[in-house]
């Protein structure tokens, strides 16, 4: 579960960049 935290953060960053 903790591993998903950073993954979501990266995904959010990518979405924000878009």
C-alpha positions in Angstrom: 0.0 0.0 0.0 2.8 2.4 0.9 4.4 1.7 -2.5 1.2 3.0 -4.2 1.5 6.4 -2.5 4.6 7.5 -4.6 3.0 5.9 -7.7 -0.1 8.0 -7.3 2.0 11.1 -6.7 3.9 10.5 -10.0 0.6 9.9 -11.8 -0.8 13.1 -10.4 2.3 15.0 -11.4 1.9 13.6 -15.0 -1.7 14.6 -15.1 -0.9 18.1 -13.9 1.8 18.4 -16.6 -0.7 17.4 -19.2 
